Amino acid sequence: MNGIEFVKQLRKHIASVNQKSSVQVVEPNIVFLTAYLTMQFKKQLEELKITAHYDKPVELSTLSYILLDSQKVIINRELGCGDEEEDFEALEF
C-alpha cells in the first residue's frame, strides 16, 4: 500500500467510525515527504486535499517546523481556537 492508498483507506475508516459512534474522530493533518514529487503526484495530493508536501531530503529545521506546526493545529483544535497562531504562541511549555 502506498501513501495515497493509505490516506484513502484512513479516510474511509474515519468515516465509518464516525457513522457508528457518537464520538467523532477528527481527521489528522496529513503531510507527505517524498523523493519523487512529479506533477502527476502533486495533482493527486491536491485532489486528496493533503495538508502539505515536502521534497526529500528535508532539512532538520524544516522537519522541526512541520512537527511544531502540526502541534499548533492540534492544540488550537483542542482549545477550540481555530488555527490562529497567536493562540498557540500564548501557551507556555
C-alpha positions as CSV (number, residue, x, y, z in Angstrom):
1,M,0.0,0.0,0.0
2,N,1.4,3.4,-0.9
3,G,0.8,6.7,0.8
4,I,-2.1,7.7,-1.4
5,E,-3.9,4.4,-0.8
6,F,-3.2,4.7,2.9
7,V,-4.9,8.1,3.0
8,K,-7.9,6.9,1.1
9,Q,-8.3,3.9,3.5
10,L,-7.7,6.0,6.6
11,R,-10.5,8.4,5.5
12,K,-12.9,5.6,4.8
13,H,-12.1,4.1,8.2
14,I,-12.7,7.5,9.9
15,A,-16.0,8.0,8.1
16,S,-17.1,4.5,9.1
17,V,-16.3,5.1,12.7
18,N,-18.0,8.5,12.7
19,Q,-21.2,7.0,11.3
20,K,-21.3,4.3,14.0
21,S,-20.3,6.4,17.1
22,S,-21.5,9.4,19.0
23,V,-17.8,10.3,19.4
24,Q,-16.4,11.9,16.3
25,V,-12.9,11.1,15.1
26,V,-11.2,14.2,13.7
27,E,-9.2,13.6,10.6
28,P,-5.5,14.3,11.2
29,N,-3.4,16.7,9.1
30,I,-1.5,14.7,6.5
31,V,2.0,15.6,5.4
32,F,3.9,13.8,2.6
33,L,7.6,13.6,2.5
34,T,8.7,12.3,-1.0
35,A,11.7,11.9,-3.1
36,Y,9.6,11.7,-6.3
37,L,7.4,14.8,-6.5
38,T,6.1,14.6,-10.1
39,M,3.4,16.9,-11.4
40,Q,1.0,13.8,-11.5
41,F,1.8,13.0,-7.9
42,K,1.4,16.6,-6.9
43,K,-2.0,16.7,-8.6
44,Q,-3.1,13.6,-6.7
45,L,-2.1,15.2,-3.4
46,E,-4.1,18.3,-4.3
47,E,-7.2,16.2,-5.2
48,L,-6.9,14.5,-1.8
49,K,-6.5,17.8,0.0
50,I,-3.3,16.8,1.6
51,T,-2.2,19.3,4.2
52,A,1.3,19.7,2.9
53,H,4.1,18.0,1.0
54,Y,7.9,18.3,1.0
55,D,10.7,17.0,-1.1
56,K,13.4,14.9,0.3
57,P,15.9,15.5,1.6
58,V,14.3,17.6,4.3
59,E,16.5,19.9,6.4
60,L,16.2,19.3,10.1
61,S,14.9,22.9,10.5
62,T,12.1,22.2,8.0
63,L,11.2,18.9,9.8
64,S,11.1,20.8,13.1
65,Y,8.8,23.4,11.6
66,I,6.5,20.7,10.3
67,L,6.2,19.0,13.7
68,L,5.8,22.2,15.6
69,D,3.1,23.4,13.1
70,S,1.2,20.2,13.5
71,Q,1.3,20.5,17.3
72,K,0.0,24.1,16.9
73,V,-3.0,22.9,14.9
74,I,-3.7,20.1,17.4
75,I,-3.5,22.4,20.5
76,N,-5.7,25.0,18.9
77,R,-8.2,22.4,17.9
78,E,-8.4,21.2,21.5
79,L,-8.7,24.7,22.8
80,G,-11.4,25.5,20.2
81,C,-9.3,28.4,19.0
82,G,-9.1,27.6,15.3
83,D,-5.7,27.9,13.5
84,E,-4.7,31.3,14.8
85,E,-1.0,31.4,15.5
86,E,-1.2,33.8,18.4
87,D,-3.4,31.3,20.4
88,F,-0.7,28.7,20.2
89,E,2.2,31.1,20.9
90,A,0.4,32.3,24.1
91,L,0.9,28.9,25.7
92,E,3.9,28.1,27.8
93,F,5.7,24.8,27.5
